[in-house]
Amino acid sequence: MKRKLEKPFGMLEKRRLMVEKMIEDMINSMREMQKEFEKKISEYTEVLPEKPTLDLIETDDKLIIKTDLPGVKKEDINIELTEDSITITANFKEEVEVEGANYVKKERRYGEARRELSLPAKIKVDEAKATFEDGVLTVELPKVEVKKKQTIKVE
């Protein structure tokens, strides 16, 4: 009787080990696919220009946006405004490659970089001003409603 019980338990143990091995193989395959996917995404995003970084400064009467756009010409910058949002687009143009040269490393990015931002206050679109100097874009946006500070006395 003891031998009859051992066989079914031995078969169950073998099947359990087979299932564990299958699951382990599936998990390893998924990990490999994830690594390949991450590598492809990384290769793709390396080619695109990064989203421009910016500072948003608020004063009593206006908003000021400063954005670093090194290597861009002012004619390659486009600014779209609504009373409560701004979109800045810059085209980073690729320089002509040197013929016959061997690029040991090529990390500079080319293409279109775009930044959209919701503004914390409504602005006067037709009074907005933009300047571009030394790779820094400065956009001044006068507010529609200037908030007046009021002091009240505590009684």
C-alpha positions as CSV (number, residue, x, y, z in Angstrom):
1,M,0.0,0.0,0.0
2,K,2.8,2.3,0.8
3,R,4.3,2.0,-2.7
4,K,1.0,2.8,-4.3
5,L,0.8,6.1,-2.4
6,E,4.4,7.0,-3.2
7,K,3.8,6.8,-7.0
8,P,1.0,9.4,-7.2
9,F,2.9,11.8,-4.8
10,G,6.1,11.3,-6.9
11,M,4.1,12.1,-10.1
12,L,2.6,15.1,-8.5
13,E,6.0,16.3,-7.4
14,K,7.4,15.9,-10.9
15,R,4.4,17.8,-12.4
16,R,4.8,20.6,-9.8
17,L,8.5,20.9,-10.7
18,M,7.6,21.0,-14.5
19,V,5.1,23.8,-13.9
20,E,7.5,25.7,-11.8
21,K,10.2,25.4,-14.5
22,M,7.6,26.6,-17.2
23,I,6.7,29.6,-15.1
24,E,10.3,30.4,-14.4
25,D,11.1,30.2,-18.2
26,M,8.1,32.4,-19.0
27,I,9.2,35.0,-16.4
28,N,12.8,35.0,-17.8
29,S,11.4,35.4,-21.4
30,M,9.3,38.3,-20.2
31,R,12.3,39.9,-18.5
32,E,14.4,39.6,-21.7
33,M,11.5,41.1,-23.8
34,Q,11.3,44.0,-21.3
35,K,15.0,44.7,-21.6
36,E,14.8,44.7,-25.4
37,F,11.7,47.0,-25.2
38,E,13.5,49.4,-22.9
39,K,16.6,49.4,-25.1
40,K,14.5,50.2,-28.2
41,I,12.6,53.0,-26.4
42,S,15.9,54.4,-25.2
43,E,17.4,54.4,-28.7
44,Y,14.2,56.2,-30.0
45,T,14.2,58.9,-27.3
46,E,17.9,59.5,-27.7
47,V,17.3,60.9,-31.1
48,L,14.5,63.4,-30.1
49,P,15.3,66.8,-28.6
50,E,14.4,67.1,-24.9
51,K,11.5,69.1,-23.8
52,P,12.8,72.7,-23.2
53,T,13.3,73.6,-19.6
54,L,11.8,76.8,-18.4
55,D,11.2,79.1,-15.4
56,L,7.8,80.7,-14.9
57,I,8.0,83.9,-12.8
58,E,4.9,85.7,-11.6
59,T,4.9,89.4,-10.6
60,D,1.9,91.5,-9.6
61,D,1.3,92.6,-13.2
62,K,2.8,90.0,-15.5
63,L,4.1,86.5,-16.0
64,I,7.7,86.0,-17.3
65,I,8.9,82.8,-18.9
66,K,12.5,82.1,-19.5
67,T,13.5,79.1,-21.6
68,D,16.9,77.8,-22.6
69,L,17.2,77.1,-26.3
70,P,20.9,76.8,-27.0
71,G,21.9,76.4,-30.7
72,V,18.5,77.6,-32.0
73,K,18.1,80.6,-34.3
74,K,15.3,83.0,-33.4
75,E,13.6,82.4,-36.7
76,D,13.3,78.7,-35.7
77,I,11.2,79.5,-32.6
78,N,7.4,79.7,-32.7
79,I,5.3,80.9,-29.8
80,E,1.5,80.3,-29.7
81,L,-0.6,82.1,-27.0
82,T,-4.1,82.0,-25.6
83,E,-5.2,83.9,-22.6
84,D,-4.4,81.0,-20.4
85,S,-1.8,78.9,-22.1
86,I,1.5,79.1,-24.1
87,T,3.2,76.7,-26.5
88,I,6.8,77.2,-27.4
89,T,8.2,75.2,-30.3
90,A,11.9,75.2,-31.4
91,N,13.5,73.5,-34.3
92,F,17.0,72.2,-33.7
93,K,18.5,71.9,-37.2
94,E,21.2,69.3,-37.8
95,E,24.4,70.6,-39.1
96,V,25.7,69.1,-42.4
97,E,27.9,66.1,-41.5
98,V,31.5,66.3,-42.4
99,E,32.1,64.0,-45.3
100,G,34.6,61.3,-44.7
101,A,34.7,62.0,-41.0
102,N,34.3,59.3,-38.4
103,Y,32.0,60.4,-35.6
104,V,33.4,58.7,-32.5
105,K,30.4,60.0,-30.5
106,K,27.3,61.8,-31.7
107,E,25.0,62.9,-28.9
108,R,23.5,66.3,-30.0
109,R,19.8,66.1,-30.8
110,Y,18.0,67.5,-33.7
111,G,14.3,67.9,-34.5
112,E,11.4,69.8,-33.0
113,A,11.2,70.4,-29.2
114,R,7.8,71.6,-27.9
115,R,6.7,72.8,-24.5
116,E,3.0,73.5,-23.6
117,L,2.1,75.2,-20.4
118,S,-1.1,76.3,-18.7
119,L,-0.7,79.8,-17.2
120,P,-1.7,80.6,-13.6
121,A,-3.4,83.8,-14.7
122,K,-5.1,85.2,-17.8
123,I,-2.9,87.3,-20.0
124,K,-3.3,90.1,-22.6
125,V,-2.2,88.1,-25.7
126,D,-1.8,91.2,-27.9
127,E,0.6,92.9,-25.4
128,A,2.9,89.9,-25.1
129,K,6.6,90.4,-25.9
130,A,9.4,88.0,-26.6
131,T,13.2,88.4,-26.8
132,F,15.9,85.9,-27.6
133,E,19.5,86.6,-26.4
134,D,22.4,84.2,-25.9
135,G,20.3,81.1,-26.3
136,V,17.6,82.2,-23.7
137,L,14.1,83.0,-24.8
138,T,12.3,85.5,-22.5
139,V,8.5,86.0,-22.9
140,E,6.7,88.7,-21.0
141,L,3.0,88.3,-20.6
142,P,1.0,91.1,-19.1
143,K,-1.9,89.9,-16.9
144,V,-5.5,90.8,-17.7
145,E,-6.4,91.6,-14.2
146,V,-3.7,93.0,-11.9
147,K,-4.2,91.8,-8.4
148,K,-4.1,94.6,-5.9
149,K,-2.9,93.9,-2.5
150,Q,-5.1,95.1,0.2
151,T,-4.4,95.3,3.9
152,I,-7.2,95.0,6.4
153,K,-7.1,95.9,10.1
154,V,-7.8,93.3,12.7
155,E,-10.5,94.6,15.1
